Each structure stands twice: as structure tokens, then as C-alpha cells.
Amino acid sequence: MDALTISLITLTAIMLVTTYLSYRQGNEKRDVGLMGVLTGLFGVGSLFAFIG
């Protein structure tokens, strides 16, 4: 794996934990939803970087 793939996987994991903690804390649903969408986009980017 190259540096880009490792960086994207790390960023995805951090965003996933942040989204979960934000949900547990009771933040606005639209904010948690936006963070979830961004986490999904980072996950898809990680997948493409891993495959390509």
C-alpha cells in the first residue's frame, strides 16, 4: 500500500469514530448525517485507492 491509501484509510477510521461520538453526544441530526456522508466518501476513496 502506498502513502495515499494509508492516509485515506486512517482518515476514514477517524471520521467514523468522530461521527459515532457525535451521534452519541446528541448533536444535530443533519450534522451527524453530513459527517456520515463524508465518512462514506472517504471510504469509497480509500477503496478506489486500494484497488487502483
C-alpha contacts under 8 A as a table, 3 or more apart, distances in Angstrom:
res1	aa1	res2	aa2	distance
1	M	5	T	6.19
1	M	6	I	6.83
1	M	50	F	7.08
2	D	5	T	5.60
2	D	6	I	6.55
3	A	6	I	5.22
3	A	7	S	6.04
4	L	7	S	5.10
4	L	8	L	6.14
4	L	49	A	7.23
5	T	8	L	5.19
5	T	9	I	6.14
5	T	46	S	5.91
5	T	49	A	5.48
5	T	50	F	5.89
6	I	9	I	5.18
6	I	10	T	6.12
7	S	10	T	5.16
7	S	11	L	6.09
8	L	11	L	5.00
8	L	12	T	6.02
8	L	42	F	6.56
8	L	43	G	7.60
8	L	45	G	7.14
8	L	46	S	5.27
9	I	12	T	5.07
9	I	13	A	6.23
9	I	42	F	7.84
9	I	43	G	7.17
9	I	46	S	5.72
10	T	13	A	5.17
10	T	14	I	6.21
11	L	14	I	5.12
11	L	15	M	6.08
11	L	42	F	7.29
12	T	15	M	5.14
12	T	16	L	6.08
12	T	39	T	5.75
12	T	40	G	7.90
12	T	42	F	5.49
12	T	43	G	5.75
12	T	46	S	7.78
13	A	16	L	5.06
13	A	17	V	6.32
14	I	17	V	5.26
14	I	18	T	6.11
15	M	18	T	4.95
15	M	19	T	5.97
15	M	35	M	7.35
15	M	38	L	7.93
15	M	39	T	5.63
16	L	19	T	5.17
16	L	20	Y	6.22
16	L	36	G	7.43
16	L	39	T	6.08
17	V	20	Y	5.11
17	V	21	L	6.15
18	T	21	L	5.17
18	T	22	S	6.00
19	T	22	S	5.03
19	T	23	Y	6.13
19	T	32	V	6.13
19	T	35	M	5.90
19	T	36	G	6.31
20	Y	23	Y	5.09
20	Y	24	R	6.24
21	L	24	R	5.04
21	L	25	Q	6.07
22	S	25	Q	5.10
22	S	26	G	6.48
22	S	27	N	5.85
22	S	32	V	6.53
23	Y	26	G	5.30
23	Y	27	N	6.07
23	Y	29	K	7.82
23	Y	32	V	6.16
24	R	27	N	7.85
27	N	31	D	6.99
27	N	32	V	6.81
28	E	31	D	5.32
28	E	32	V	6.41
29	K	32	V	5.11
29	K	33	G	5.96
30	R	33	G	4.95
30	R	34	L	6.09
31	D	34	L	5.12
31	D	35	M	6.25
32	V	35	M	5.09
32	V	36	G	6.12
33	G	36	G	4.93
33	G	37	V	6.21
34	L	37	V	5.07
34	L	38	L	6.25
35	M	38	L	5.07
35	M	39	T	6.09
36	G	39	T	5.00
36	G	40	G	6.21
37	V	40	G	5.06
37	V	41	L	6.27
38	L	41	L	5.02
38	L	42	F	6.17
39	T	42	F	5.12
39	T	43	G	6.11
40	G	43	G	4.89
40	G	44	V	6.21
41	L	44	V	5.10
41	L	45	G	6.13
42	F	45	G	4.96
42	F	46	S	6.07
43	G	46	S	5.00
43	G	47	L	6.23
44	V	47	L	5.01
44	V	48	F	6.27
45	G	48	F	5.17
45	G	49	A	6.07
46	S	49	A	5.05
46	S	50	F	6.01
47	L	50	F	5.07
47	L	51	I	6.15
48	F	51	I	5.14
48	F	52	G	5.76
49	A	52	G	5.21
